[in-house]
Amino acid sequence: MNNNIKSFTCRYRKLKKSKQIIFNKYFNLFNINYENKYLNFSDIFDNKLSIIIDIGFGIDNNIINFAMKNVKYNFIGIEVYLPGIINCLQKIIENKIKNLKLIYYDAFFVLKNMIPDYSIKLIQFYFPDPWPKKKHKKRRLLKQDFLKIIFLKLKNNGLLYIITDCQDYKNNIILNIKNINNNNKFMILESNQYNNIYKNLNFYLKKTKFLNKAQIKKKKIYYIEYKKIIISK
Ligand SMILES: C[S@@+](CC[C@H](N)C(=O)[O-])C[C@H]1O[C@@H](n2cnc3c(N)ncnc32)[C@H](O)[C@@H]1O
C-alpha cells in the first residue's frame, strides 16, 4: 500500500505560550495516542454508543457543535494540525464534552491500524484538502487505497460523507469509489439510493473558513454520501 506521499504539510511554526499551556494540561486527557493496535471503543468512552469519525476537523472545530448536539454518539476527531487540536481541546474543556476524543496523527494510518473493521457508523470529511494543481493531485487523501480502508472500517449501513467545493476532486472520489466497488463482502450505494445521512442526526454545519471561502467565491458545494451494505450469502 502506498501512502508515502502526505496529504498535508506542517503549516504552523511555534505555539503561543497560552496554547502551549492548554496542550500541556489537557492533551493527554483527550488524546488517544497513535499505536499499531485496534482500539476498544467501550473502554475509551465507557459506553457502547456508535462511533462517528471526523477526519481533518481543522481549526474551526465544527466537530465540537456536532458532538454537543449528538450526545447519543461518540466522536473521534483525527487531525494533523496541532493548532486545530489545541482549539478543540480548549472547547472540550469549556463545554465539558464527554463524547469526543482526538487523535493527532495521519488519518490514513489511524484508520488502517487502530480502527477495527466493521466498527464505525459514519466517517466524514468536511472540505478535505483538494490539492487542485495537477502536480499536487497525488497528495489527495481520498485515493483508492484509503477509500478501500474506509469502507472496510464502516459497519453494515455505515456511511461515508464528504463535503467539497472542488468539482475535480468530487469527480475523482466518485470514480475511485466506482472502481473499488467490487468487493464480494459488501457493496457501496450512492446517496440517491437512500435517505440523507443526517436524517437521524442533529446536524450543524458551522460557517468555517473553508465554507465561507467557497461561498464568497460562489463555488458550488458538493455533498457526497455513500452507504456500505454487507451482502449476506
Ligand atoms: C481544508 S482543511 C478543512 C478543515 C475542516 N474540516 C473545515 O471544514 O473547516 C483540511 C484539514 O485536513 C487535515 N488533514 C489533511 N490530511 C490529513 C491526514 N492525513 N490526517 C488527518 N488530517 C489531515 C489538515 O490538517 C486540515 O486541517
The ligand as an SDF file (V2000), in Angstrom:
LIG
                    3D

 27 29  0  0  0  0  0  0  0  0999 V2000
   -9.0610   22.1660    4.1350 C   0  0  0  0  0  0  0  0  0  0  0  0
   -8.9160   21.7550    5.8190 S   0  0  0  0  0  0  0  0  0  0  0  0
  -10.6170   21.5430    6.3100 C   0  0  0  0  0  0  0  0  0  0  0  0
  -10.8140   21.7030    7.7920 C   0  0  0  0  0  0  0  0  0  0  0  0
  -12.2310   21.4830    8.3160 C   0  0  0  0  0  0  0  0  0  0  0  0
  -12.7350   20.1560    8.0310 N   0  0  0  0  0  0  0  0  0  0  0  0
  -13.1880   22.5310    7.8220 C   0  0  0  0  0  0  0  0  0  0  0  0
  -14.0900   22.2030    7.0280 O   0  0  0  0  0  0  0  0  0  0  0  0
  -13.0220   23.6920    8.2330 O   0  0  0  0  0  0  0  0  0  0  0  0
   -8.3440   20.0680    5.7540 C   0  0  0  0  0  0  0  0  0  0  0  0
   -7.8300   19.5750    7.0920 C   0  0  0  0  0  0  0  0  0  0  0  0
   -7.4600   18.2000    6.9270 O   0  0  0  0  0  0  0  0  0  0  0  0
   -6.2880   17.9660    7.6950 C   0  0  0  0  0  0  0  0  0  0  0  0
   -5.6110   16.7920    7.1240 N   0  0  0  0  0  0  0  0  0  0  0  0
   -5.0480   16.6680    5.9020 C   0  0  0  0  0  0  0  0  0  0  0  0
   -4.5300   15.4390    5.7210 N   0  0  0  0  0  0  0  0  0  0  0  0
   -4.7790   14.7660    6.8800 C   0  0  0  0  0  0  0  0  0  0  0  0
   -4.4620   13.4500    7.3180 C   0  0  0  0  0  0  0  0  0  0  0  0
   -3.8080   12.5960    6.5290 N   0  0  0  0  0  0  0  0  0  0  0  0
   -4.8510   13.0800    8.5540 N   0  0  0  0  0  0  0  0  0  0  0  0
   -5.5240   13.9500    9.3590 C   0  0  0  0  0  0  0  0  0  0  0  0
   -5.8530   15.2140    8.9990 N   0  0  0  0  0  0  0  0  0  0  0  0
   -5.4720   15.6080    7.7790 C   0  0  0  0  0  0  0  0  0  0  0  0
   -5.4870   19.2480    7.5620 C   0  0  0  0  0  0  0  0  0  0  0  0
   -4.5580   19.4070    8.6040 O   0  0  0  0  0  0  0  0  0  0  0  0
   -6.5920   20.3000    7.5910 C   0  0  0  0  0  0  0  0  0  0  0  0
   -6.8260   20.7850    8.8890 O   0  0  0  0  0  0  0  0  0  0  0  0
  1  2  1  0
  2  3  1  0
  2 10  1  0
  3  4  1  0
  4  5  1  0
  5  6  1  0
  5  7  1  0
  7  8  2  0
  7  9  1  0
 10 11  1  0
 11 12  1  0
 11 26  1  0
 12 13  1  0
 13 14  1  0
 13 24  1  0
 14 15  1  0
 14 23  1  0
 15 16  2  0
 16 17  1  0
 17 18  1  0
 17 23  2  0
 18 19  1  0
 18 20  2  0
 20 21  1  0
 21 22  2  0
 22 23  1  0
 24 25  1  0
 24 26  1  0
 26 27  1  0
M  CHG  2   2   1   9  -1
M  END
$$$$
